Amino acid sequence: MFKTRRRAVLLISDFLLVVVTVVLCTTIIPTVQVDKPHSSVFIWSLSAAIFICIALLIRTNRARVVSEMEHRTLYTGETSILTKFLEKLRVCYSLDEFYENIATILEEKGDCSVLFVDRNKNYVMYNSPNRLTSNKDVMRTIEINFPATWKNGYYFLGENFGIVTKPRTARGFFVSHGGYHLYIFCKYARLFDVSIYPQIYEEFSRFQRRNTIINDLSDISSLTQEWQQLADTQRSFLPQKMPTIKHLELAAYFRPLVNVSGDYYSVLPITESKTLLMLGDVSGKGLAAALVMGLVINTIKIMEDKDNLPAMIYAVDKAIKGMKLQDKYTVLFMGIVDTEKMTITYINASMSDPIIITKSPDGYRIKPLSSNCSLVGIIELDDVQVAVQRLFRGDVILMASDGVSEVMDERGVELGTTDLYRNTIKTSAKKHPKEFIDDVVNLILKYNGNKKLRDDVTMLVAKIGV
């Protein structure tokens, strides 16, 4: 066996080094001292140099002999089958490659019978057809003998498929790692060199880890694609293009923090002069928030009487509560802009930021569209009342999620509380809504210091035209 022969080579080389040391100390050094008296430093330095040269020569030849011996042991004879399997296993990255490796090398070239079992699920992942491992009695015996709790390592199997300690009596072996068992039966298993088994165990465990990582990455990739599909579906609920409405200019901005968002907005013409504007924010993030968002928009869209704002609020409240998600609710602003009467009739269900920017003799000023309704979808609603504000030509209505006003600078100061924010929206009020939004977005990103935003950012802007 390779280990025994290797140990013999190491012992012989170490013995030769001892012999050289003894010869130097007892023969050569005294002779030199007698024939040519020199200082002891020179003599010992010369002896050390001779010793090092001989030691290097012995070690070099030892390494060559061991290498040749290993090659003969592992790459010739019966063990070469397992060596070839091992080399292929090192570059296996999928179960399909692993199974092909078993079939082409162990089964076809080695005449082995192989069984690969996921003991955690007690599921046979691979077994050689028409062979020992297809025998039901054998399968039952192995299942009883080696449960999922079997320790990691490699073990030798005897005639009755139990553990034997001596490789020379083995009928096969099996490798256990992480609840996965690989059984290999071979009539000449006793001829395999024992040095191959630790290597097979090590590569098998590495393959298991590689396969797990690749499967996880595949799952993540699939999940990412599914989330992207969900995000695309969610965006389809939002207006793909702003409707053309007489005396009303419109623009919107939607930037989710992750793929899907709880923010939403909609623009729904009611009559030639009336338009329903809506913007809201569902509590939380992720899939549940996206589902509630879609529910809210669809509930509003299918309502026939869109002039009845309280009825729409009650319908949304009932729909969210019907989902029984416990902690899901929405804040919501709905306003009907009437460009004939020059009014906005609205319900503000706890949205903090809806405002009107209106022109006055001394410049633009800000009028809030204050909250007049509680959260929707989680608590009992009181009688929902509407409010009305007068509009003027050139007025800008800004609806925004809290991702706009609550963005912070390095000091932790929220943008919505600053004069910088108020002055920016006043200065930009004379512009087209699209340009107005661009100014606010640029301010947000600059104020945030080009850091990652912490919330969804959504805005809907309407400007009363001439």
C-alpha positions, -999 to +999 in steps of 0.1 A: +000+000+000+011+035-008+011+047+029+032+018+040+057+022+012+058+060+017+065+054+054+093+030+045+109+055+021+108+082+048+124+059+074+151+049+050+159+085+041+160+095+078+183+066+085+207+077+058+208+112+073+217+097+106+244+076+090+258+106+073+258+125+106+276+097+124+302+093+096+309+130+097+313+131+134+334+099+139+355+096+108+358+126+085+361+154+110+388+137+132+408+128+100+408+164+088+418+177+121+448+153+122+460+157+086+454+195+083+450+213+116+426+242+112+404+262+134+373+243+148+350+269+132+363+261+097+360+223+103+325+225+116+314+249+088+328+225+062+310+196+079+278+215+080+280+223+043+287+186+034+258+176+056+234+201+040+244+190+005+239+153+012+206+161+031+193+180+001+203+152-023+185+126-001+154+147+003+152+155-035+155+118-043+130+109-016+104+133-030+110+119-065+106+083-053+075+091-033+060+109-063+067+080-086+054+056-060+022+076-056+017+077-093+021+040-097-002+033-068-030+057-076-029+058-114-023+021-122-041-010-111-075-011-094-071+022-075-068+041-108-106+037-112-112+057-081-085+082-090-102+089-123-135+093-105-118+116-080-103+139-107-137+142-124-154+149-091-131+179-086-147+196-116-183+186-110-207+215-105-241+199-109-258+166-101-261+158-138-223+160-141-219+139-109-243+112-122-224+111-156-192+107-137-206+077-118-220+061-150-189+065-172-162+057-147-174+037-118-200+017-136-187+013-171-149+012-164-149+000-128-178-024-129-190-009-096-225-006-083-234+028-069-262+042-047-266+079-038-292+087-012-305+118+005-309+104+039-325+136+052-355+129+030-349+092+027-348+097-011-328+077-036-312+102-059-292+077-080-288+039-082-271+017-107-297-001-129-300-038-127-273-041-101-268-048-064-281-014-054-315-020-071-321-050-048-349-041-023-334-062+005-301-045+001-317-011+001-337-019+032-306-032+051-286-001+042-315+021+053-316+004+087-279+004+092-271+039+082-296+066+092-295+103+084-277+110+117-246+090+106-214+109+112-195+125+083-166+104+070-158+073+050-165+037+060-158+002+047-187-022+040-185-059+045-204-089+030-236-082+050-235-044+044-222-036+078-191-017+089-158-035+088-126-020+101-101-038+077-101-026+041-089-060+030-122-076+040-143-048+024-169-054-003-173-017-008-173+016+010-196+046+016-190+083+021-213+103+044-216+141+044-244+163+056-270+135+055-260+125+019-246+089+015-227+077-015-223+039-015-199+022-039-198-016-041-170-034-060-159-070-059-122-060-059-126-032-033-100-048-011-074-039-037-080-002-035-052+017-018-065+032+014-049+066+007-076+073-019-105+073+006-097+105+025-094+123-008-127+110-021-144+121+011-129+155+009-139+160-027-174+146-021-179+171+007-166+200-015-190+189-043-219+189-019-210+225-008-206+236-044-239+221-055-257+237-025-243+271-033-251+268-070-287+257-062-290+286-038-278+310-065-302+295-090-331+299-065-320+335-059-319+341-097-353+326-101-367+346-072-351+378-086-368+371-119-401+366-101-397+398-082-389+416-114-421+402-129-440+413-099-424+448-101-434+450-138-469+439-129-471+466-102-459+493-125-487+483-150-512+494-123-498+529-125-506+553-153-483+544-182-489+578-198-505+609-183-539+616-198-544+648-218-568+670-198-580+705-207-566+732-183-546+706-163-509+698-167-497+666-150-464+648-142-454+620-118-423+603-104-420+568-090-388+554-075-392+522-053-366+515-028-366+478-038-382+460-068-417+464-054-432+493-035-462+502-013-464+537-030-490+543-056-507+570-076-534+574-102-551+600-124-586+592-135-607+616-156-643+617-145-658+644-168-643+669-192-637+693-163-633+669-133-602+647-127-596+624-097-560+626-084-548+599-060-516+592-042-510+568-013-485+548+007-490+513+021-474+504+054-443+483+052-424+470+022-423+439+000-448+416-014-477+423+011-474+460+005-474+455-032-505+434-030-524+460-010-512+487-034-527+468-064-559+462-044-564+499-036-559+510-072-582+483-086-609+491-060-609+528-070-608+520-107-639+498-106-660+523-086-687+537-108-694+569-088-659+585-086-675+618-074-683+601-041-650+603-023-663+589+011-677+558-006-644+551-022-625+555+011-650+530+027-645+506-002-608+507+001-610+503+039-632+472+035-610+457+008-578+460+029-595+446+060-608+417+040-572+406+032-567+400+070-530+410+069-533+425+104-506+452+102-514+465+067-530+498+061-526+528+038-524+566+041-541+581+011-549+614-006-578+616-031-588+649-046-612+658-074-599+688-094-627+708-111-612+731-136-647+746-143-655+755-107-618+760-099-619+738-068-603+707-054-626+685-033-605+661-013-601+636+015-566+634+031-563+601+050-533+610+071-510+619+042-485+645+055-474+663+024-502+674+000-500+711-006-511+738-030-484+762-042-503+794-052-491+827-065-497+858-043-487+895-047-455+890-027-446+857-044-456+820-041-470+807-008-479+772+004-514+761+014-516+727+031-543+702+023-546+690+059-555+656+070-592+650+076-594+612+079-576+585+098-556+556+085-574+534+061-576+496+065-567+490+101-590+509+125-627+518+125-634+548+104-655+577+117-678+596+094-656+605+065-659+642+056-646+660+025-629+693+023-628+719-005-601+744-014-603+772-040-580+770-070-565+797-092-548+796-126-511+787-122-517+768-089-495+737-084-508+708-064-481+686-050-488+651-036-458+632-023-450+602-002-430+606+030-399+594+011-397+630-002-400+650+030-383+626+054-350+623+035-322+634+058-289+651+055-257+642+074-270+659+106-303+640+105-324+670+096-354+660+074-357+679+041-394+687+045-386+708+076-361+731+059-364+765+042-344+750+013-372+726+005-399+753+007-379+778-013-372+752-040-408+743-045-418+779-045-392+788-071-401+758-093-438+764-092-437+786-123-423+757-143-440+728-161-449+699-136-422+677-152-395+703-146-409+710-112-404+673-103-369+672-118-359+701-094-373+683-064-357+650-073-323+667-078-327+684-044-335+651-027-305+633-041-282+663-033-296+667+002-292+629+008-255+632+000-256+606-028-262+579-002-287+551-006-323+563-001-341+548+028-377+549+014-397+549-018-400+583-035-433+590-052-447+623-064-478+635-084-479+671-096-508+689-112-508+725-124-539+744-132-536+758-167-550+789-183 
